């Protein structure tokens, strides 16, 4: 069985970082992670770019 994890975010990169770090600790990984970003204006994009290489699964950032 495969699963895709969808995370919603808006201008709260600290919470998003905690969520992404918790994914790395899971024993059963999703096949991919989609971050649905509702137009964040903080450093959310930089956080995601920094964490992508560290993640054990592919991440897709959708900014709208």
Phi and psi in radians as a Rosetta constraint file:
Dihedral C 1 N 2 CA 2 C 2 CIRCULARHARMONIC -2.110 0.35
Dihedral N 2 CA 2 C 2 N 3 CIRCULARHARMONIC 2.686 0.35
Dihedral C 2 N 3 CA 3 C 3 CIRCULARHARMONIC -2.488 0.35
Dihedral N 3 CA 3 C 3 N 4 CIRCULARHARMONIC 2.527 0.35
Dihedral C 3 N 4 CA 4 C 4 CIRCULARHARMONIC -1.888 0.35
Dihedral N 4 CA 4 C 4 N 5 CIRCULARHARMONIC 2.307 0.35
Dihedral C 4 N 5 CA 5 C 5 CIRCULARHARMONIC -1.703 0.35
Dihedral N 5 CA 5 C 5 N 6 CIRCULARHARMONIC 2.200 0.35
Dihedral C 5 N 6 CA 6 C 6 CIRCULARHARMONIC -1.929 0.35
Dihedral N 6 CA 6 C 6 N 7 CIRCULARHARMONIC 2.181 0.35
Dihedral C 6 N 7 CA 7 C 7 CIRCULARHARMONIC -2.011 0.35
Dihedral N 7 CA 7 C 7 N 8 CIRCULARHARMONIC 2.305 0.35
Dihedral C 7 N 8 CA 8 C 8 CIRCULARHARMONIC -1.746 0.35
Dihedral N 8 CA 8 C 8 N 9 CIRCULARHARMONIC 2.556 0.35
Dihedral C 8 N 9 CA 9 C 9 CIRCULARHARMONIC -2.657 0.35
Dihedral N 9 CA 9 C 9 N 10 CIRCULARHARMONIC 2.680 0.35
Dihedral C 9 N 10 CA 10 C 10 CIRCULARHARMONIC -2.792 0.35
Dihedral N 10 CA 10 C 10 N 11 CIRCULARHARMONIC 1.927 0.35
Dihedral C 10 N 11 CA 11 C 11 CIRCULARHARMONIC 0.886 0.35
Dihedral N 11 CA 11 C 11 N 12 CIRCULARHARMONIC 0.690 0.35
Dihedral C 11 N 12 CA 12 C 12 CIRCULARHARMONIC -2.530 0.35
Dihedral N 12 CA 12 C 12 N 13 CIRCULARHARMONIC 1.181 0.35
Dihedral C 12 N 13 CA 13 C 13 CIRCULARHARMONIC -1.096 0.35
Dihedral N 13 CA 13 C 13 N 14 CIRCULARHARMONIC -0.515 0.35
Dihedral C 13 N 14 CA 14 C 14 CIRCULARHARMONIC -1.101 0.35
Dihedral N 14 CA 14 C 14 N 15 CIRCULARHARMONIC -0.742 0.35
Dihedral C 14 N 15 CA 15 C 15 CIRCULARHARMONIC -1.189 0.35
Dihedral N 15 CA 15 C 15 N 16 CIRCULARHARMONIC -0.713 0.35
Dihedral C 15 N 16 CA 16 C 16 CIRCULARHARMONIC -1.079 0.35
Dihedral N 16 CA 16 C 16 N 17 CIRCULARHARMONIC -0.714 0.35
Dihedral C 16 N 17 CA 17 C 17 CIRCULARHARMONIC -1.056 0.35
Dihedral N 17 CA 17 C 17 N 18 CIRCULARHARMONIC -0.742 0.35
Dihedral C 17 N 18 CA 18 C 18 CIRCULARHARMONIC -1.082 0.35
Dihedral N 18 CA 18 C 18 N 19 CIRCULARHARMONIC -0.710 0.35
Dihedral C 18 N 19 CA 19 C 19 CIRCULARHARMONIC -1.105 0.35
Dihedral N 19 CA 19 C 19 N 20 CIRCULARHARMONIC -0.814 0.35
Dihedral C 19 N 20 CA 20 C 20 CIRCULARHARMONIC -1.124 0.35
Dihedral N 20 CA 20 C 20 N 21 CIRCULARHARMONIC -0.691 0.35
Dihedral C 20 N 21 CA 21 C 21 CIRCULARHARMONIC -1.117 0.35
Dihedral N 21 CA 21 C 21 N 22 CIRCULARHARMONIC -0.639 0.35
Dihedral C 21 N 22 CA 22 C 22 CIRCULARHARMONIC -1.193 0.35
Dihedral N 22 CA 22 C 22 N 23 CIRCULARHARMONIC -0.551 0.35
Dihedral C 22 N 23 CA 23 C 23 CIRCULARHARMONIC -1.074 0.35
Dihedral N 23 CA 23 C 23 N 24 CIRCULARHARMONIC -0.702 0.35
Dihedral C 23 N 24 CA 24 C 24 CIRCULARHARMONIC -1.092 0.35
Dihedral N 24 CA 24 C 24 N 25 CIRCULARHARMONIC -0.366 0.35
Dihedral C 24 N 25 CA 25 C 25 CIRCULARHARMONIC -1.636 0.35
Dihedral N 25 CA 25 C 25 N 26 CIRCULARHARMONIC -0.075 0.35
Dihedral C 25 N 26 CA 26 C 26 CIRCULARHARMONIC -1.243 0.35
Dihedral N 26 CA 26 C 26 N 27 CIRCULARHARMONIC 2.555 0.35
Dihedral C 26 N 27 CA 27 C 27 CIRCULARHARMONIC -1.461 0.35
Dihedral N 27 CA 27 C 27 N 28 CIRCULARHARMONIC -0.452 0.35
Dihedral C 27 N 28 CA 28 C 28 CIRCULARHARMONIC -2.076 0.35
Dihedral N 28 CA 28 C 28 N 29 CIRCULARHARMONIC 1.958 0.35
Dihedral C 28 N 29 CA 29 C 29 CIRCULARHARMONIC -1.538 0.35
Dihedral N 29 CA 29 C 29 N 30 CIRCULARHARMONIC 2.558 0.35
Dihedral C 29 N 30 CA 30 C 30 CIRCULARHARMONIC -1.226 0.35
Dihedral N 30 CA 30 C 30 N 31 CIRCULARHARMONIC 2.832 0.35
Dihedral C 30 N 31 CA 31 C 31 CIRCULARHARMONIC -1.314 0.35
Dihedral N 31 CA 31 C 31 N 32 CIRCULARHARMONIC -0.455 0.35
Dihedral C 31 N 32 CA 32 C 32 CIRCULARHARMONIC -2.825 0.35
Dihedral N 32 CA 32 C 32 N 33 CIRCULARHARMONIC 2.885 0.35
Dihedral C 32 N 33 CA 33 C 33 CIRCULARHARMONIC -2.162 0.35
Dihedral N 33 CA 33 C 33 N 34 CIRCULARHARMONIC 2.275 0.35
Dihedral C 33 N 34 CA 34 C 34 CIRCULARHARMONIC -1.960 0.35
Dihedral N 34 CA 34 C 34 N 35 CIRCULARHARMONIC 2.181 0.35
Dihedral C 34 N 35 CA 35 C 35 CIRCULARHARMONIC -1.802 0.35
Dihedral N 35 CA 35 C 35 N 36 CIRCULARHARMONIC 1.945 0.35
Dihedral C 35 N 36 CA 36 C 36 CIRCULARHARMONIC -1.612 0.35
Dihedral N 36 CA 36 C 36 N 37 CIRCULARHARMONIC 1.832 0.35
Dihedral C 36 N 37 CA 37 C 37 CIRCULARHARMONIC -1.802 0.35
Dihedral N 37 CA 37 C 37 N 38 CIRCULARHARMONIC 2.077 0.35
Dihedral C 37 N 38 CA 38 C 38 CIRCULARHARMONIC -1.495 0.35
Dihedral N 38 CA 38 C 38 N 39 CIRCULARHARMONIC 0.823 0.35
Dihedral C 38 N 39 CA 39 C 39 CIRCULARHARMONIC 1.441 0.35
Dihedral N 39 CA 39 C 39 N 40 CIRCULARHARMONIC 0.617 0.35
Dihedral C 39 N 40 CA 40 C 40 CIRCULARHARMONIC -0.951 0.35
Dihedral N 40 CA 40 C 40 N 41 CIRCULARHARMONIC 2.447 0.35
Dihedral C 40 N 41 CA 41 C 41 CIRCULARHARMONIC -1.969 0.35
Dihedral N 41 CA 41 C 41 N 42 CIRCULARHARMONIC 0.061 0.35
Dihedral C 41 N 42 CA 42 C 42 CIRCULARHARMONIC -1.530 0.35
Dihedral N 42 CA 42 C 42 N 43 CIRCULARHARMONIC -2.704 0.35
Dihedral C 42 N 43 CA 43 C 43 CIRCULARHARMONIC -1.582 0.35
Dihedral N 43 CA 43 C 43 N 44 CIRCULARHARMONIC 0.509 0.35
Dihedral C 43 N 44 CA 44 C 44 CIRCULARHARMONIC -1.012 0.35
Dihedral N 44 CA 44 C 44 N 45 CIRCULARHARMONIC -0.805 0.35
Dihedral C 44 N 45 CA 45 C 45 CIRCULARHARMONIC -1.035 0.35
Dihedral N 45 CA 45 C 45 N 46 CIRCULARHARMONIC -0.756 0.35
Dihedral C 45 N 46 CA 46 C 46 CIRCULARHARMONIC -1.120 0.35
Dihedral N 46 CA 46 C 46 N 47 CIRCULARHARMONIC -0.689 0.35
Dihedral C 46 N 47 CA 47 C 47 CIRCULARHARMONIC -1.067 0.35
Dihedral N 47 CA 47 C 47 N 48 CIRCULARHARMONIC -0.833 0.35
Dihedral C 47 N 48 CA 48 C 48 CIRCULARHARMONIC -1.081 0.35
Dihedral N 48 CA 48 C 48 N 49 CIRCULARHARMONIC -0.810 0.35
Dihedral C 48 N 49 CA 49 C 49 CIRCULARHARMONIC -1.036 0.35
Dihedral N 49 CA 49 C 49 N 50 CIRCULARHARMONIC -0.656 0.35
Dihedral C 49 N 50 CA 50 C 50 CIRCULARHARMONIC -1.232 0.35
Dihedral N 50 CA 50 C 50 N 51 CIRCULARHARMONIC -0.610 0.35
Dihedral C 50 N 51 CA 51 C 51 CIRCULARHARMONIC -1.525 0.35
Dihedral N 51 CA 51 C 51 N 52 CIRCULARHARMONIC -0.356 0.35
Dihedral C 51 N 52 CA 52 C 52 CIRCULARHARMONIC -0.910 0.35
Dihedral N 52 CA 52 C 52 N 53 CIRCULARHARMONIC -0.837 0.35
Dihedral C 52 N 53 CA 53 C 53 CIRCULARHARMONIC -1.124 0.35
Dihedral N 53 CA 53 C 53 N 54 CIRCULARHARMONIC -0.400 0.35
Dihedral C 53 N 54 CA 54 C 54 CIRCULARHARMONIC -1.476 0.35
Dihedral N 54 CA 54 C 54 N 55 CIRCULARHARMONIC -0.271 0.35
Dihedral C 54 N 55 CA 55 C 55 CIRCULARHARMONIC -1.436 0.35
Dihedral N 55 CA 55 C 55 N 56 CIRCULARHARMONIC 2.469 0.35
Dihedral C 55 N 56 CA 56 C 56 CIRCULARHARMONIC -1.411 0.35
Dihedral N 56 CA 56 C 56 N 57 CIRCULARHARMONIC -0.065 0.35
Dihedral C 56 N 57 CA 57 C 57 CIRCULARHARMONIC -2.341 0.35
Dihedral N 57 CA 57 C 57 N 58 CIRCULARHARMONIC 2.746 0.35
Dihedral C 57 N 58 CA 58 C 58 CIRCULARHARMONIC -1.137 0.35
Dihedral N 58 CA 58 C 58 N 59 CIRCULARHARMONIC 2.507 0.35
Dihedral C 58 N 59 CA 59 C 59 CIRCULARHARMONIC -2.125 0.35
Dihedral N 59 CA 59 C 59 N 60 CIRCULARHARMONIC 2.370 0.35
Dihedral C 59 N 60 CA 60 C 60 CIRCULARHARMONIC -2.119 0.35
Dihedral N 60 CA 60 C 60 N 61 CIRCULARHARMONIC 2.206 0.35
Dihedral C 60 N 61 CA 61 C 61 CIRCULARHARMONIC -1.805 0.35
Dihedral N 61 CA 61 C 61 N 62 CIRCULARHARMONIC 2.043 0.35
Dihedral C 61 N 62 CA 62 C 62 CIRCULARHARMONIC -1.895 0.35
Dihedral N 62 CA 62 C 62 N 63 CIRCULARHARMONIC 1.933 0.35
Dihedral C 62 N 63 CA 63 C 63 CIRCULARHARMONIC -1.791 0.35
Dihedral N 63 CA 63 C 63 N 64 CIRCULARHARMONIC 2.200 0.35
